[in-house]
Each structure stands twice: as C-alpha cells, then as structure tokens.
Amino acid sequence: MLKSGKPNSQELIYEMVMLIREELHHFYHVLEMMETYGIEYENINSSRYAKGLLRHVKTHEPDALIDKLICGAYIEARSCERFAKIAPHLDKELGDFYVSLLRSEARHYQDYLQLAKEIAGTDISERVAFFGTIEADLIESPDEDFKFHSGQPNSNTNI
C-alpha cells in the first residue's frame, strides 16, 4: 500500500476506500435482488478470466498495485459491457438494477485507471495495452466454465 509520506497518498487511500465501499454496497444490493428473486447465495470460484489477468500482475510494489488496478479497470469495463447487453432482456426491476450497475461500472473502470496513473506517476499506457492483449485472448478463447466474465463457450462448457 502507499506510504504515508508520499504526495497525495492519503487522498489516494481515501479514493480507494470510497470505491471499496461502493462495491460492497453493490454486493449488498445484489444479495437483496437475489432474495427478491428467490435465488440462494452460492459461493463460486473466480473465473478463468480474472485469474488469467491476475496471473500477469507484477510481484513488487507499487507495480503490483498498479497492475491490479489496471486489471480491475478491465473487469469493470467488461462488466459494464455485459450489463448493457443483458439488461434489455430482463424484467423491468432487474433490468433497471443492471442499468444502475452498468453506470457505476463505467465510472469505476475510469476511477481504477486514474488511481493507477496517480500511483505510477508516469505513463501507464504500455501496461494497459499489455493487459488489453491478455484480456482479448481470454474473452476470445474457449472457456470450459461459463460465468459472467468468461471466454467463448464451447461444447463442453458448463452452463
């Protein structure tokens, strides 16, 4: 994490905490919607998509944090895209909920990238492009386990 002596570190920590609070708020609302629709909470493993991105995160700080924020930005952007595709096919209550989430996800991916830029203090476009290549491969390649964030389903995919 950021050292308190670094410029803007308290501000960056505050921004990260606000993002975390909003994500937890969304999780709470998801749980409420699941209850409304009679869906029991079930713990699921991370998707191949998320694991595939995180596998390429550097291991030393602050580069590890910067990479994780870039991965988070891709995950948020992909969530936004998928909420937008799914929302029109749902009933009004759930569709409206997905639209509210996609608006937040759109803002979050930008927030994650901005935080990564501020922490790096230098241009991160090369690293963003690096993860973009990995992300493209993950969403275009066959995936055995169909999830919200997954690649192309194939004939053996668990749906």
C-alpha positions in Angstrom: 0.0 0.0 0.0 1.0 3.6 -0.3 3.4 5.0 2.3 2.0 8.0 4.2 5.0 10.2 3.3 4.2 10.0 -0.4 2.4 13.0 -2.0 -1.3 12.5 -2.3 -1.2 9.1 -0.6 -3.9 10.0 1.9 -6.1 11.2 -0.9 -5.4 8.0 -2.9 -6.2 5.8 0.0 -9.5 7.8 0.6 -10.4 7.3 -3.1 -9.7 3.6 -2.9 -11.8 3.2 0.2 -14.7 5.0 -1.4 -14.5 2.6 -4.4 -14.4 -0.4 -2.0 -17.4 1.0 0.0 -19.4 1.4 -3.3 -18.5 -2.1 -4.4 -19.7 -3.5 -1.0 -22.9 -1.5 -1.4 -23.5 -3.1 -4.8 -22.8 -6.5 -3.3 -25.5 -5.9 -0.6 -28.0 -4.8 -3.3 -27.2 -8.0 -5.3 -27.9 -10.0 -2.3 -31.2 -8.2 -1.9 -32.1 -8.8 -5.5 -31.2 -12.5 -5.1 -33.6 -12.7 -2.2 -36.3 -11.0 -4.1 -36.0 -13.5 -6.9 -35.6 -16.5 -4.6 -32.0 -17.2 -5.6 -29.9 -18.6 -2.8 -26.4 -17.3 -2.4 -23.8 -19.7 -3.6 -20.0 -19.2 -3.4 -18.4 -19.6 -6.8 -14.7 -19.8 -7.8 -13.1 -17.0 -9.7 -13.4 -17.2 -13.4 -10.6 -18.1 -15.7 -10.9 -14.5 -17.0 -10.0 -12.9 -13.6 -7.3 -15.5 -12.8 -5.8 -15.1 -16.3 -5.5 -11.3 -15.9 -4.1 -11.5 -12.3 -1.5 -14.2 -13.3 0.4 -11.4 -15.1 0.5 -8.9 -12.2 4.0 -7.9 -11.2 5.1 -9.1 -7.8 6.8 -5.9 -6.4 5.2 -2.7 -5.2 4.0 -0.3 -6.3 3.9 -2.1 -9.7 1.7 -4.9 -8.3 -0.9 -2.4 -7.1 -0.8 -0.5 -10.4 -1.3 -3.8 -12.3 -4.2 -4.9 -10.0 -5.9 -1.5 -10.6 -5.5 -2.0 -14.4 -6.9 -5.5 -14.1 -9.8 -4.1 -12.0 -10.4 -1.5 -14.7 -10.7 -4.2 -17.4 -13.0 -6.2 -15.2 -15.2 -3.2 -14.5 -15.3 -2.2 -18.2 -16.2 -5.7 -19.3 -18.9 -5.8 -16.6 -20.4 -2.6 -17.9 -20.4 -4.0 -21.4 -22.2 -7.2 -20.3 -24.7 -5.5 -18.1 -25.6 -3.3 -21.1 -26.1 -6.4 -23.3 -28.2 -8.3 -20.7 -30.4 -5.5 -19.2 -32.8 -5.2 -22.2 -33.7 -8.9 -21.9 -34.7 -8.8 -18.2 -37.9 -7.8 -16.4 -38.1 -4.1 -15.5 -36.9 -4.3 -11.9 -33.9 -6.4 -12.7 -33.2 -4.6 -15.9 -33.2 -1.2 -14.1 -30.9 -2.7 -11.5 -28.4 -3.8 -14.1 -28.5 -0.4 -15.8 -27.7 1.2 -12.4 -24.8 -1.2 -12.0 -23.5 -0.6 -15.5 -23.4 3.2 -14.9 -21.3 2.6 -11.7 -19.1 0.1 -13.5 -18.4 2.7 -16.3 -17.3 5.2 -13.6 -15.3 2.6 -11.7 -13.2 1.5 -14.6 -12.2 5.1 -15.2 -11.5 5.5 -11.4 -9.3 2.5 -11.3 -7.3 3.7 -14.3 -7.0 7.2 -12.8 -5.7 5.7 -9.5 -3.2 3.5 -11.3 -1.9 6.6 -13.2 -1.6 8.6 -10.0 0.2 5.9 -8.1 2.6 5.2 -11.1 3.3 8.9 -11.6 4.3 8.0 -15.2 2.5 6.9 -18.4 0.9 3.5 -17.9 -0.4 3.1 -21.5 2.1 0.4 -22.3 1.0 -1.7 -19.3 -2.7 -1.0 -20.1 -2.1 -2.3 -23.6 -0.3 -5.3 -22.3 -3.3 -6.3 -20.2 -5.6 -5.5 -23.1 -3.8 -8.2 -25.2 -4.2 -10.7 -22.4 -7.8 -9.7 -21.8 -8.7 -10.1 -25.5 -7.2 -13.6 -25.6 -9.2 -14.5 -22.5 -12.5 -13.4 -23.9 -12.0 -14.8 -27.4 -10.7 -18.2 -26.4 -12.9 -21.2 -25.5 -13.8 -21.4 -21.8 -14.9 -24.6 -20.0 -16.8 -22.7 -17.3 -19.5 -20.2 -18.3 -19.6 -17.2 -16.0 -20.4 -13.5 -16.2 -16.7 -13.0 -17.1 -15.7 -15.8 -19.3 -14.5 -16.6 -22.8 -16.3 -18.2 -25.6 -18.4 -21.2 -24.6 -17.6 -24.4 -26.3 -19.4 -27.8 -26.5 -18.0 -28.8 -23.1 -18.8 -25.6 -21.3 -20.7 -25.9 -18.0 -23.7 -23.6 -18.3 
